[in-house]
Amino acid sequence: MNPTRILLIHTEETRTHFRSIGIVENEPLDTEILYTVLTQDGHTVRIYDPDREQTGYEQVLSAFAPRLVYADGVVKQVPYMLDYMKRTKAYSPRITTVLGGIFAEHNYAYLYADTVDYICRSYDPAVLSAVASLQTEPEIQTDRLEALNGLCFRKGDGSWAENTITPYDINCLPRHIDRSHFYRYQSCFRLLRHNPLACVRFAYSCSHKCTFCYRTMMNCGRYIHKDIQRFAEEIQAVRSDTIYIVDDNFLVDPAVISEFIAWIRRLGIRKNYICYGRCDFILNNKELIRELTQIGFRYFIVGFEAVRDNYLEKYDKKIAVEDSLSCIRFLKSIHAGLYAMMIIDTDFTAGDFTSMYRWVKEQELEYVIPSIITPLPGTPMYDRCQKDLLTRDWRIWDYTHVLLPPAHMS
């Protein structure tokens, strides 16, 4: 392993006036994982966080002098990711540029640009480390690039080679993540009033296959979770009283959750938790949910999505509105907090808007997160809807903009 200097960019979510700073700011867990692995491999690494640093990007390039620059993100961050690559090459064409992250796994072709040298599609941090080490060699052998899981790279003729991607076992990640970036800026990381808020991940992908959701396709669509004892010990080591489990669905297997509860109790961990979960799991496992609240689970983020069954069928949610009502009543009965996620569909009539408003008011929900239906690139919904898109400006793929023609609005 030949060490080099690597700049990791925690890409900002937006550069517009409509920002979530001070409302929702997540710890850059994936960037911290990369930082941990790269430094363990001997590389000199710096995280650049433009939302929290006053230093300009070109100043950072000048002061740190990286050999490789990496950026990643979701769909709304793609223009900023590409902008960083362009600015990097303008500063010095000799710096190697690499993109990766959730968007890149299935949408890598959108990232093909003259200013991008490599695209990492796998969640295996060893791929980026290997690419970085190869940059120190006088000549890079193609066969060594071809051996890297899911890597996209330029061939001699300038065209792109696309390595086959295979699922990554999350248990191969380091047991201890270097969270020095989180501890430095912990007062910034929050979900509304939950602050400071540390992030942990139990699994890649999701076991359910909702047609609008990109996360179900993560890791080649393969759901792989961490060893339960290891996960509990990771939580124990995090210096934060509030833990956000960022899996899109933590509540998957009752046996796994039961073992998790046992480990939290065995280790004597006293923290507060927020997690995502499905309404049907909550209803089918009420005693487990009670036990979760007893060990510190304060809020559940639940995707109810709709207040009419025809929309739930459209999204393939496999629940009914009555299930949502039962879930709300149960969580209230055990004094568990709730973030209710709802979808504003482009097929909404005036009556649909009224129904959702009244439903939310009647349930007396503390927090409601409405999102405009957003066809994410790579999903079946996107394939079905892309011909009708009103724009392809990725910057507004943020669940707050209308991207498809409303059926009942002029």
RODO-2510 file (C-alpha; in nm, 4 decimals, decimal comma):
residues 410
     n   res          X          Y          Z
     1     m     0,0000     0,0000     0,0000
     2     n     0,1557     0,3280    -0,1173
     3     p     0,0233     0,6180     0,0941
     4     t    -0,0777     0,9515    -0,0547
     5     r    -0,2705     1,2693     0,0362
     6     i    -0,6486     1,2526     0,0052
     7     l    -0,9105     1,5258     0,0408
     8     l    -1,2607     1,3992     0,1260
     9     i    -1,5388     1,6480     0,0502
    10     h    -1,8566     1,6340     0,2580
    11     t    -2,0650     1,7833    -0,0226
    12     e    -2,3151     2,0484     0,0821
    13     e    -2,6814     1,9617     0,0231
    14     t    -2,7636     2,2921    -0,1435
    15     r    -2,6185     2,6308    -0,2295
    16     t    -2,9550     2,8044    -0,2438
    17     h    -3,1325     3,0103     0,0221
    18     f    -3,3576     2,7122     0,1034
    19     r    -3,1331     2,5246     0,3454
    20     s    -3,1866     2,2868     0,6357
    21     i    -2,8940     2,4235     0,8366
    22     g    -3,0050     2,4427     1,1988
    23     i    -3,3025     2,2124     1,1307
    24     v    -3,1707     1,8810     0,9973
    25     e    -2,7955     1,8211     0,9766
    26     n    -2,6625     1,4670     0,9771
    27     e    -2,3196     1,3593     1,0873
    28     p    -2,1204     1,2647     0,7704
    29     l    -2,0928     0,9002     0,8736
    30     d    -1,9930     0,7630     0,5316
    31     t    -1,7175     1,0238     0,5026
    32     e    -1,5938     0,9353     0,8516
    33     i    -1,5837     0,5669     0,7560
    34     l    -1,3690     0,6488     0,4541
    35     y    -1,1474     0,8695     0,6698
    36     t    -1,0989     0,5845     0,9171
    37     v    -1,0037     0,3231     0,6574
    38     l    -0,7803     0,5551     0,4566
    39     t    -0,5846     0,6720     0,7599
    40     q    -0,5478     0,3126     0,8793
    41     d    -0,3975     0,2358     0,5388
    42     g    -0,1374     0,5078     0,5941
    43     h    -0,2835     0,7843     0,3794
    44     t    -0,2836     1,1471     0,4935
    45     v    -0,6491     1,2527     0,4878
    46     r    -0,8455     1,5742     0,5402
    47     i    -1,2242     1,6168     0,5489
    48     y    -1,3486     1,9371     0,3900
    49     d    -1,6925     2,0375     0,5202
    50     p    -1,8033     2,3568     0,3412
    51     d    -2,1164     2,3963     0,5546
    52     r    -1,9041     2,4262     0,8671
    53     e    -1,5753     2,5738     0,7451
    54     q    -1,4985     2,9312     0,6491
    55     t    -1,2039     2,8371     0,4287
    56     g    -1,2667     2,8471     0,0536
    57     y    -1,2158     2,5349    -0,1544
    58     e    -0,9198     2,6574    -0,3576
    59     q    -0,7519     2,7691    -0,0347
    60     v    -0,7900     2,4161     0,0978
    61     l    -0,6371     2,2733    -0,2203
    62     s    -0,3432     2,5088    -0,1858
    63     a    -0,2833     2,4448     0,1840
    64     f    -0,3393     2,0683     0,1894
    65     a    -0,1992     1,9812    -0,1568
    66     p    -0,3947     1,6577    -0,2124
    67     r    -0,2956     1,3966    -0,4680
    68     l    -0,6563     1,2764    -0,4861
    69     v    -0,9908     1,4479    -0,4244
    70     y    -1,3094     1,2524    -0,3526
    71     a    -1,6719     1,3657    -0,3259
    72     d    -1,9987     1,1792    -0,2889
    73     g    -2,3663     1,2433    -0,2265
    74     v    -2,7269     1,1841    -0,3232
    75     v    -2,9042     1,3087    -0,6352
    76     k    -2,9519     1,6723    -0,5253
    77     q    -2,5775     1,7005    -0,4551
    78     v    -2,4642     1,5788    -0,7987
    79     p    -2,4180     1,9271    -0,9530
    80     y    -2,2020     2,0316    -0,6563
    81     m    -2,0007     1,7078    -0,6722
    82     l    -1,9280     1,7691    -1,0396
    83     d    -1,8474     2,1329    -0,9698
    84     y    -1,5821     2,0312    -0,7172
    85     m    -1,4262     1,7985    -0,9749
    86     k    -1,4222     2,0800    -1,2322
    87     r    -1,2644     2,3259    -0,9886
    88     t    -1,0090     2,0668    -0,8850
    89     k    -0,8923     2,0074    -1,2415
    90     a    -0,8870     2,3831    -1,3054
    91     y    -0,6593     2,4229    -1,0042
    92     s    -0,4331     2,1334    -1,1072
    93     p    -0,4986     1,8752    -1,3814
    94     r    -0,2546     1,6445    -1,2005
    95     i    -0,4915     1,5884    -0,9059
    96     t    -0,6896     1,2650    -0,9397
    97     t    -1,0663     1,3136    -0,9064
    98     v    -1,3045     1,0468    -0,7774
    99     l    -1,6813     1,0399    -0,7225
   100     g    -1,8837     0,7856    -0,5255
   101     g    -2,1697     0,7386    -0,2842
   102     i    -2,5331     0,6355    -0,2995
   103     f    -2,6170     0,8060    -0,6292
   104     a    -2,3138     0,6587    -0,8054
   105     e    -2,4031     0,2949    -0,7416
   106     h    -2,6782     0,2809    -1,0055
   107     n    -2,6441     0,6168    -1,1818
   108     y    -2,2717     0,6250    -1,2547
   109     a    -2,3196     0,7122    -1,6232
   110     y    -2,4623     1,0518    -1,5202
   111     l    -2,1246     1,1239    -1,3587
   112     y    -1,9138     1,0630    -1,6676
   113     a    -1,7341     1,3931    -1,7231
   114     d    -1,3989     1,5074    -1,8562
   115     t    -1,3057     1,6255    -1,5076
   116     v    -1,3796     1,2905    -1,3374
   117     d    -1,1150     1,0168    -1,3359
   118     y    -1,2823     0,7385    -1,1354
   119     i    -1,6242     0,6466    -0,9958
   120     c    -1,6543     0,4185    -0,6919
   121     r    -1,9878     0,2362    -0,6944
   122     s    -1,9242    -0,0094    -0,4102
   123     y    -1,9573     0,0720    -0,0399
   124     d    -1,6233    -0,1000     0,0165
   125     p    -1,3837     0,1774     0,1323
   126     a    -1,0889    -0,0394     0,0300
   127     v    -1,1662     0,0427    -0,3347
   128     l    -1,0932     0,4134    -0,2860
   129     s    -0,7821     0,3312    -0,0831
   130     a    -0,6531     0,1086    -0,3632
   131     v    -0,7230     0,3735    -0,6279
   132     a    -0,5360     0,6303    -0,4187
   133     s    -0,2336     0,4035    -0,3775
   134     l    -0,2173     0,3350    -0,7503
   135     q    -0,1802     0,7079    -0,8209
   136     t     0,1716     0,6990    -0,6757
   137     e     0,2928     0,4489    -0,9342
   138     p     0,4637     0,5588    -1,2572
   139     e     0,2159     0,3587    -1,4654
   140     i    -0,1178     0,2130    -1,3569
   141     q    -0,1785    -0,1410    -1,4786
   142     t    -0,5301    -0,1892    -1,6161
   143     d    -0,5638    -0,5355    -1,4649
   144     r    -0,5228    -0,3887    -1,1171
   145     l    -0,8084    -0,1452    -1,1807
   146     e    -1,0224    -0,4245    -1,3240
   147     a    -0,9892    -0,6145    -0,9956
   148     l    -1,1624    -0,3397    -0,7936
   149     n    -1,5283    -0,3997    -0,7052
   150     g    -1,7671    -0,1789    -0,9053
   151     l    -1,5020     0,0715    -1,0154
   152     c    -1,5577     0,2821    -1,3282
   153     f    -1,2402     0,4122    -1,4918
   154     r    -1,1144     0,5486    -1,8204
   155     k    -0,9577     0,3112    -2,0681
   156     g    -0,6712     0,4049    -2,2977
   157     d    -0,9089     0,5226    -2,5709
   158     g    -1,0886     0,7552    -2,3296
   159     s    -1,4040     0,5444    -2,2993
   160     w    -1,5288     0,4246    -1,9620
   161     a    -1,4767     0,0752    -1,8266
   162     e    -1,7430    -0,0459    -1,5818
   163     n    -1,6385    -0,3220    -1,3441
   164     t    -1,9010    -0,5630    -1,2167
   165     i    -2,0316    -0,4665    -0,8750
   166     t    -2,1037    -0,7172    -0,5983
   167     p    -2,2685    -0,6651    -0,2554
   168     y    -2,0449    -0,5496     0,0285
   169     d    -2,0595    -0,7058     0,3743
   170     i    -2,1025    -0,4211     0,6219
   171     n    -1,9289    -0,6353     0,8849
   172     c    -1,6018    -0,5748     0,7000
   173     l    -1,6047    -0,2094     0,8079
   174     p    -1,3753    -0,1087     1,0957
   175     r    -1,5195    -0,1749     1,4394
   176     h    -1,4212     0,1713     1,5596
   177     i    -1,4977     0,4767     1,3451
   178     d    -1,2862     0,7896     1,3845
   179     r    -1,5537     1,0439     1,4773
   180     s    -1,3206     1,3357     1,5458
   181     h    -1,5088     1,5390     1,2835
   182     f    -1,8362     1,4755     1,4656
   183     y    -1,6906     1,5671     1,8037
   184     r    -1,5451     1,8875     1,6616
   185     y    -1,8784     2,0031     1,5173
   186     q    -2,1247     1,8067     1,7296
   187     s    -2,3291     2,1123     1,8220
   188     c    -2,4241     2,1405     1,4526
   189     f    -2,5628     1,7906     1,4012
   190     r    -2,9323     1,7670     1,4753
   191     l    -3,2794     1,6514     1,3834
   192     l    -3,5021     1,9389     1,4913
   193     r    -3,4692     1,9541     1,8722
   194     h    -3,2505     1,6426     1,8965
   195     n    -2,8998     1,7849     1,9321
   196     p    -2,6237     1,6781     1,9300
   197     l    -2,7163     1,3734     1,7248
   198     a    -2,4733     1,0956     1,6314
   199     c    -2,5430     0,8621     1,3396
   200     v    -2,4919     0,4858     1,3235
   201     r    -2,5762     0,2380     1,0499
   202     f    -2,6870    -0,1186     1,1188
   203     a    -2,7388    -0,2379     0,7619
   204     y    -2,7104    -0,1594     0,3940
   205     s    -3,0222    -0,1649     0,1747
   206     c    -3,3770    -0,2556     0,2852
   207     s    -3,5709    -0,5799     0,2868
   208     h    -3,8817    -0,4139     0,1365
   209     k    -3,9193    -0,3026    -0,2255
   210     c    -4,1346     0,0114    -0,2401
   211     t    -4,1348     0,1300    -0,6023
   212     f    -4,0519     0,4932    -0,5187
   213     c    -3,7568     0,4177    -0,2884
   214     y    -3,3923     0,4155    -0,4011
   215     r    -3,2586     0,2770    -0,0734
   216     t    -3,4013    -0,0683    -0,1446
   217     m    -3,1545    -0,0869    -0,4352
   218     m    -2,8484    -0,0022    -0,2262
   219     n    -2,5722    -0,2627    -0,2090
   220     c    -2,7040    -0,4359    -0,5242
   221     g    -3,0391    -0,4695    -0,3466
   222     r    -2,8836    -0,7038    -0,0887
   223     y    -2,9831    -0,6419     0,2740
   224     i    -2,6853    -0,7157     0,5011
   225     h    -2,6750    -0,6135     0,8673
   226     k    -2,3974    -0,5930     1,1234
   227     d    -2,3267    -0,8481     1,3903
   228     i    -2,5643    -0,7465     1,6699
   229     q    -2,3148    -0,7523     1,9554
   230     r    -2,0711    -0,5491     1,7486
   231     f    -2,3419    -0,2938     1,6693
   232     a    -2,4332    -0,2543     2,0364
   233     e    -2,0658    -0,2076     2,1283
   234     e    -2,0318     0,0552     1,8544
   235     i    -2,3230     0,2487     2,0052
   236     q    -2,1658     0,2184     2,3486
   237     a    -1,8417     0,3739     2,2216
   238     v    -2,0067     0,6798     2,0634
   239     r    -1,9756     0,9865     2,2860
   240     s    -2,3292     1,1112     2,2344
   241     d    -2,6451     1,0704     2,4411
   242     t    -2,8698     1,0591     2,1345
   243     i    -2,8245     0,8045     1,8558
   244     y    -2,9863     0,8214     1,5119
   245     i    -2,9996     0,4804     1,3414
   246     v    -2,9967     0,5921     0,9784
   247     d    -3,1123     0,2651     0,8177
   248     d    -3,4242     0,3322     0,6135
   249     n    -3,5848     0,0488     0,8048
   250     f    -3,4227    -0,0675     1,1280
   251     l    -3,7246    -0,2745     1,2333
   252     v    -3,6902    -0,5736     1,0009
   253     d    -3,6490    -0,9003     1,1939
   254     p    -3,8129    -0,9509     1,5382
   255     a    -3,5420    -1,1977     1,6427
   256     v    -3,2684    -0,9476     1,5549
   257     i    -3,4406    -0,6654     1,7420
   258     s    -3,4909    -0,8898     2,0447
   259     e    -3,1208    -0,9782     2,0499
   260     f    -3,0299    -0,6107     2,0068
   261     i    -3,2412    -0,5191     2,3113
   262     a    -3,0709    -0,7929     2,5106
   263     w    -2,7231    -0,6625     2,4221
   264     i    -2,8128    -0,3021     2,5069
   265     r    -2,9309    -0,4201     2,8481
   266     r    -2,6351    -0,6515     2,8983
   267     l    -2,3895    -0,3693     2,8285
   268     g    -2,5821    -0,1282     3,0497
   269     i    -2,6116     0,1345     2,7734
   270     r    -2,8211     0,4401     2,8621
   271     k    -2,8906     0,6472     2,5523
   272     n    -3,1802     0,7907     2,3530
   273     y    -3,2578     0,6566     2,0063
   274     i    -3,4366     0,7567     1,6884
   275     c    -3,4987     0,5016     1,4122
   276     y    -3,7021     0,4336     1,1004
   277     g    -3,9599     0,1566     1,1079
   278     r    -4,2582     0,0293     0,9163
   279     c    -4,6076     0,0572     1,0539
   280     d    -4,6864    -0,3127     0,9939
   281     f    -4,3805    -0,4235     1,1932
   282     i    -4,4804    -0,2005     1,4831
   283     l    -4,8343    -0,3421     1,4859
   284     n    -4,7172    -0,7028     1,4601
   285     n    -4,4533    -0,6670     1,7317
   286     k    -4,6050    -0,4446     1,9982
   287     e    -4,4249    -0,6030     2,2908
   288     l    -4,0877    -0,5566     2,1170
   289     i    -4,1689    -0,1906     2,0555
   290     r    -4,2554    -0,1502     2,4241
   291     e    -3,9181    -0,2991     2,5128
   292     l    -3,7421    -0,0646     2,2698
   293     t    -3,8987     0,2346     2,4436
   294     q    -3,7814     0,0921     2,7767
   295     i    -3,4173     0,0897     2,6605
   296     g    -3,4355     0,4463     2,5261
   297     f    -3,6107     0,4550     2,1877
   298     r    -3,7823     0,7921     2,2022
   299     y    -3,8956     0,8513     1,8425
   300     f    -3,9913     0,6317     1,5496
   301     i    -3,9878     0,7674     1,1952
   302     v    -4,2703     0,5941     1,0107
   303     g    -4,3665     0,6256     0,6456
   304     f    -4,7466     0,6336     0,6452
   305     e    -4,7242     0,8090     0,3043
   306     a    -5,0985     0,8440     0,2328
   307     v    -5,4416     0,8773     0,3892
   308     r    -5,6216     0,6951     0,1093
   309     d    -5,5708     0,3288     0,0243
   310     n    -5,5495     0,3817    -0,3519
   311     y    -5,2234     0,5745    -0,3077
   312     l    -5,0812     0,3099    -0,0735
   313     e    -5,1533     0,0496    -0,3406
   314     k    -4,9831     0,2690    -0,5995
   315     y    -4,6666     0,2829    -0,3858
   316     d    -4,6826    -0,0925    -0,3120
   317     k    -4,6661    -0,0160     0,0618
   318     k    -4,8586    -0,3322     0,1554
   319     i    -5,0460    -0,1522     0,4353
   320     a    -5,3880     0,0129     0,4630
   321     v    -5,4846     0,3488     0,6116
   322     e    -5,6466     0,1707     0,9065
   323     d    -5,3047     0,0199     0,9858
   324     s    -5,1595     0,3698     1,0044
   325     l    -5,4313     0,4791     1,2458
   326     s    -5,3755     0,1732     1,4647
   327     c    -5,0015     0,2383     1,4670
   328     i    -5,0482     0,5992     1,5761
   329     r    -5,2866     0,4987     1,8546
   330     f    -5,0467     0,2331     1,9812
   331     l    -4,7388     0,4584     1,9822
   332     k    -4,9336     0,7227     2,1710
   333     s    -5,0482     0,4640     2,4237
   334     i    -4,6867     0,3781     2,5138
   335     h    -4,5775     0,7447     2,5031
   336     a    -4,3442     0,6938     2,2069
   337     g    -4,2662     0,9921     1,9857
   338     l    -4,3456     0,9837     1,6157
   339     y    -4,2246     1,1466     1,2971
   340     a    -4,4951     1,0782     1,0375
   341     m    -4,3759     1,0836     0,6773
   342     m    -4,6341     1,1652     0,4111
   343     i    -4,6193     1,1871     0,0311
   344     i    -4,7763     1,4690    -0,1718
   345     d    -4,8646     1,2978    -0,4988
   346     t    -4,8891     1,4746    -0,8342
   347     d    -5,2269     1,3040    -0,8823
   348     f    -5,3661     1,4895    -0,5791
   349     t    -5,6984     1,6625    -0,6159
   350     a    -5,8091     1,9495    -0,3945
   351     g    -5,9945     1,6871    -0,1952
   352     d    -5,6752     1,4875    -0,1399
   353     f    -5,4981     1,7894     0,0066
   354     t    -5,7955     1,8586     0,2334
   355     s    -5,8153     1,4955     0,3427
   356     m    -5,4485     1,4810     0,4338
   357     y    -5,4644     1,8088     0,6253
   358     r    -5,7689     1,6969     0,8232
   359     w    -5,6200     1,3512     0,8870
   360     v    -5,3006     1,5023     1,0268
   361     k    -5,4943     1,7446     1,2472
   362     e    -5,7280     1,4733     1,3735
   363     q    -5,4384     1,2473     1,4733
   364     e    -5,2740     1,5347     1,6656
   365     l    -4,9316     1,4391     1,5327
   366     e    -4,6319     1,6134     1,6868
   367     y    -4,4111     1,5994     1,3766
   368     v    -4,5191     1,5512     1,0155
   369     i    -4,2718     1,5357     0,7263
   370     p    -4,4527     1,5918     0,3931
   371     s    -4,2567     1,5191     0,0754
   372     i    -4,3559     1,5837    -0,2829
   373     i    -4,3410     1,2605    -0,4809
   374     t    -3,9920     1,2447    -0,6306
   375     p    -3,8964     0,9864    -0,8957
   376     l    -3,5379     0,9035    -0,7993
   377     p    -3,3041     0,8015    -1,0833
   378     g    -3,2493     0,4265    -1,0800
   379     t    -3,5913     0,3342    -0,9381
   380     p    -3,8836     0,1727    -1,1238
   381     m    -4,0813     0,4927    -1,0648
   382     y    -3,8158     0,6996    -1,2421
   383     d    -3,8090     0,4625    -1,5393
   384     r    -4,1850     0,4903    -1,5658
   385     c    -4,2035     0,8691    -1,5236
   386     q    -3,8873     1,0119    -1,6786
   387     k    -4,0521     1,1086    -2,0080
   388     d    -4,2861     1,3385    -1,8140
   389     l    -4,0234     1,5170    -1,6020
   390     l    -4,0551     1,8948    -1,5882
   391     t    -3,6812     1,9411    -1,5284
   392     r    -3,3560     1,7495    -1,4977
   393     d    -3,1947     2,0017    -1,2671
   394     w    -3,0712     1,7641    -0,9978
   395     r    -3,0380     2,0500    -0,7475
   396     i    -3,4125     2,0527    -0,6868
   397     w    -3,4483     1,6747    -0,6437
   398     d    -3,5042     1,7464    -0,2750
   399     y    -3,8650     1,6355    -0,2110
   400     t    -3,9814     1,9974    -0,1914
   401     h    -4,0160     2,0713    -0,5659
   402     v    -4,2744     1,9532    -0,8175
   403     l    -4,0916     1,7424    -1,0783
   404     l    -4,3881     1,5894    -1,2616
   405     p    -4,6928     1,7684    -1,4111
   406     p    -4,9702     1,7874    -1,1471
   407     a    -5,2760     1,6101    -1,2852
   408     h    -5,5286     1,8512    -1,1329
   409     m    -5,3472     2,1857    -1,1353
   410     s    -5,3161     2,4352    -1,4167
***
